[in-house]
Amino acid sequence: MPRLSRLFVRFALVYLIVGFILGGLLLTAKAGLIDQRVWGWLLPHADIMLVGWLVQLAMGVSFWILPRMRRDYRGHVVLAWTSFVLLNGGLIAGSGLTLGSIWFPGNWVLIVYVSGLVTQGLAVCLFAVYAWPRILPTITGADVRRQQQAQQVKLQRNRPRGSPPETRQ
């Protein structure tokens, strides 16, 4: 598994653990055992679980599993690395800093959260631009037969006049 895939998957697992902890705190607040201001963490919790866990895991697995363009060439890997950095930067800035909204309320929370979401969206778009050329069409048996027929027609056209047709042996 390539290094970038391993990083995507490892970070996704870290976000899964953080998301479970936040979910547990939200449930504890629902039971009335801790401060109710914790409900301000609901959106960051959803963002961490959906983008940090699921999207990042999907990006890591797709970087690894999509067909390579050539034997050892995966395309413009700089785009994939940039999307990794932007995605995690957006998650940390948007969701991570927003967790401090309980202790430091203000308008900055909305600005930071929205900028984090925009950064995450940019990261996903960048990864889509990277992965698009690696998504290849499926080759069916009909495609192979059509290609063989086209090669036979080409061979017949290039054959000198009067020579016998080639036979398979």
Secondary structure as a PSIPRED ss2 file (coil, helix, strand):
# PSIPRED VFORMAT (PSIPRED V4.0)

   1 M C   1.000  0.000  0.000
   2 P C   1.000  0.000  0.000
   3 R H   0.000  1.000  0.000
   4 L H   0.000  1.000  0.000
   5 S H   0.000  1.000  0.000
   6 R H   0.000  1.000  0.000
   7 L H   0.000  1.000  0.000
   8 F H   0.000  1.000  0.000
   9 V H   0.000  1.000  0.000
  10 R H   0.000  1.000  0.000
  11 F H   0.000  1.000  0.000
  12 A H   0.000  1.000  0.000
  13 L H   0.000  1.000  0.000
  14 V H   0.000  1.000  0.000
  15 Y H   0.000  1.000  0.000
  16 L H   0.000  1.000  0.000
  17 I H   0.000  1.000  0.000
  18 V H   0.000  1.000  0.000
  19 G H   0.000  1.000  0.000
  20 F H   0.000  1.000  0.000
  21 I H   0.000  1.000  0.000
  22 L H   0.000  1.000  0.000
  23 G H   0.000  1.000  0.000
  24 G H   0.000  1.000  0.000
  25 L H   0.000  1.000  0.000
  26 L H   0.000  1.000  0.000
  27 L H   0.000  1.000  0.000
  28 T H   0.000  1.000  0.000
  29 A H   0.000  1.000  0.000
  30 K H   0.000  1.000  0.000
  31 A C   1.000  0.000  0.000
  32 G C   1.000  0.000  0.000
  33 L C   1.000  0.000  0.000
  34 I C   1.000  0.000  0.000
  35 D C   1.000  0.000  0.000
  36 Q H   0.000  1.000  0.000
  37 R H   0.000  1.000  0.000
  38 V H   0.000  1.000  0.000
  39 W H   0.000  1.000  0.000
  40 G H   0.000  1.000  0.000
  41 W H   0.000  1.000  0.000
  42 L H   0.000  1.000  0.000
  43 L H   0.000  1.000  0.000
  44 P H   0.000  1.000  0.000
  45 H H   0.000  1.000  0.000
  46 A H   0.000  1.000  0.000
  47 D H   0.000  1.000  0.000
  48 I H   0.000  1.000  0.000
  49 M H   0.000  1.000  0.000
  50 L H   0.000  1.000  0.000
  51 V H   0.000  1.000  0.000
  52 G H   0.000  1.000  0.000
  53 W H   0.000  1.000  0.000
  54 L H   0.000  1.000  0.000
  55 V H   0.000  1.000  0.000
  56 Q H   0.000  1.000  0.000
  57 L H   0.000  1.000  0.000
  58 A H   0.000  1.000  0.000
  59 M H   0.000  1.000  0.000
  60 G H   0.000  1.000  0.000
  61 V H   0.000  1.000  0.000
  62 S H   0.000  1.000  0.000
  63 F H   0.000  1.000  0.000
  64 W H   0.000  1.000  0.000
  65 I H   0.000  1.000  0.000
  66 L C   1.000  0.000  0.000
  67 P C   1.000  0.000  0.000
  68 R C   1.000  0.000  0.000
  69 M C   1.000  0.000  0.000
  70 R E   0.000  0.000  1.000
  71 R C   1.000  0.000  0.000
  72 D C   1.000  0.000  0.000
  73 Y E   0.000  0.000  1.000
  74 R C   1.000  0.000  0.000
  75 G C   1.000  0.000  0.000
  76 H C   1.000  0.000  0.000
  77 V H   0.000  1.000  0.000
  78 V H   0.000  1.000  0.000
  79 L H   0.000  1.000  0.000
  80 A H   0.000  1.000  0.000
  81 W H   0.000  1.000  0.000
  82 T H   0.000  1.000  0.000
  83 S H   0.000  1.000  0.000
  84 F H   0.000  1.000  0.000
  85 V H   0.000  1.000  0.000
  86 L H   0.000  1.000  0.000
  87 L H   0.000  1.000  0.000
  88 N H   0.000  1.000  0.000
  89 G H   0.000  1.000  0.000
  90 G H   0.000  1.000  0.000
  91 L H   0.000  1.000  0.000
  92 I H   0.000  1.000  0.000
  93 A H   0.000  1.000  0.000
  94 G H   0.000  1.000  0.000
  95 S H   0.000  1.000  0.000
  96 G H   0.000  1.000  0.000
  97 L H   0.000  1.000  0.000
  98 T H   0.000  1.000  0.000
  99 L H   0.000  1.000  0.000
 100 G H   0.000  1.000  0.000
 101 S H   0.000  1.000  0.000
 102 I H   0.000  1.000  0.000
 103 W C   1.000  0.000  0.000
 104 F C   1.000  0.000  0.000
 105 P C   1.000  0.000  0.000
 106 G C   1.000  0.000  0.000
 107 N C   1.000  0.000  0.000
 108 W H   0.000  1.000  0.000
 109 V H   0.000  1.000  0.000
 110 L H   0.000  1.000  0.000
 111 I H   0.000  1.000  0.000
 112 V H   0.000  1.000  0.000
 113 Y H   0.000  1.000  0.000
 114 V H   0.000  1.000  0.000
 115 S H   0.000  1.000  0.000
 116 G H   0.000  1.000  0.000
 117 L H   0.000  1.000  0.000
 118 V H   0.000  1.000  0.000
 119 T H   0.000  1.000  0.000
 120 Q H   0.000  1.000  0.000
 121 G H   0.000  1.000  0.000
 122 L H   0.000  1.000  0.000
 123 A H   0.000  1.000  0.000
 124 V H   0.000  1.000  0.000
 125 C H   0.000  1.000  0.000
 126 L H   0.000  1.000  0.000
 127 F H   0.000  1.000  0.000
 128 A H   0.000  1.000  0.000
 129 V H   0.000  1.000  0.000
 130 Y H   0.000  1.000  0.000
 131 A H   0.000  1.000  0.000
 132 W H   0.000  1.000  0.000
 133 P H   0.000  1.000  0.000
 134 R H   0.000  1.000  0.000
 135 I C   1.000  0.000  0.000
 136 L C   1.000  0.000  0.000
 137 P C   1.000  0.000  0.000
 138 T C   1.000  0.000  0.000
 139 I C   1.000  0.000  0.000
 140 T C   1.000  0.000  0.000
 141 G H   0.000  1.000  0.000
 142 A H   0.000  1.000  0.000
 143 D H   0.000  1.000  0.000
 144 V H   0.000  1.000  0.000
 145 R H   0.000  1.000  0.000
 146 R H   0.000  1.000  0.000
 147 Q H   0.000  1.000  0.000
 148 Q H   0.000  1.000  0.000
 149 Q H   0.000  1.000  0.000
 150 A H   0.000  1.000  0.000
 151 Q H   0.000  1.000  0.000
 152 Q H   0.000  1.000  0.000
 153 V H   0.000  1.000  0.000
 154 K H   0.000  1.000  0.000
 155 L H   0.000  1.000  0.000
 156 Q H   0.000  1.000  0.000
 157 R H   0.000  1.000  0.000
 158 N H   0.000  1.000  0.000
 159 R C   1.000  0.000  0.000
 160 P C   1.000  0.000  0.000
 161 R C   1.000  0.000  0.000
 162 G C   1.000  0.000  0.000
 163 S C   1.000  0.000  0.000
 164 P C   1.000  0.000  0.000
 165 P C   1.000  0.000  0.000
 166 E C   1.000  0.000  0.000
 167 T C   1.000  0.000  0.000
 168 R C   1.000  0.000  0.000
 169 Q C   1.000  0.000  0.000
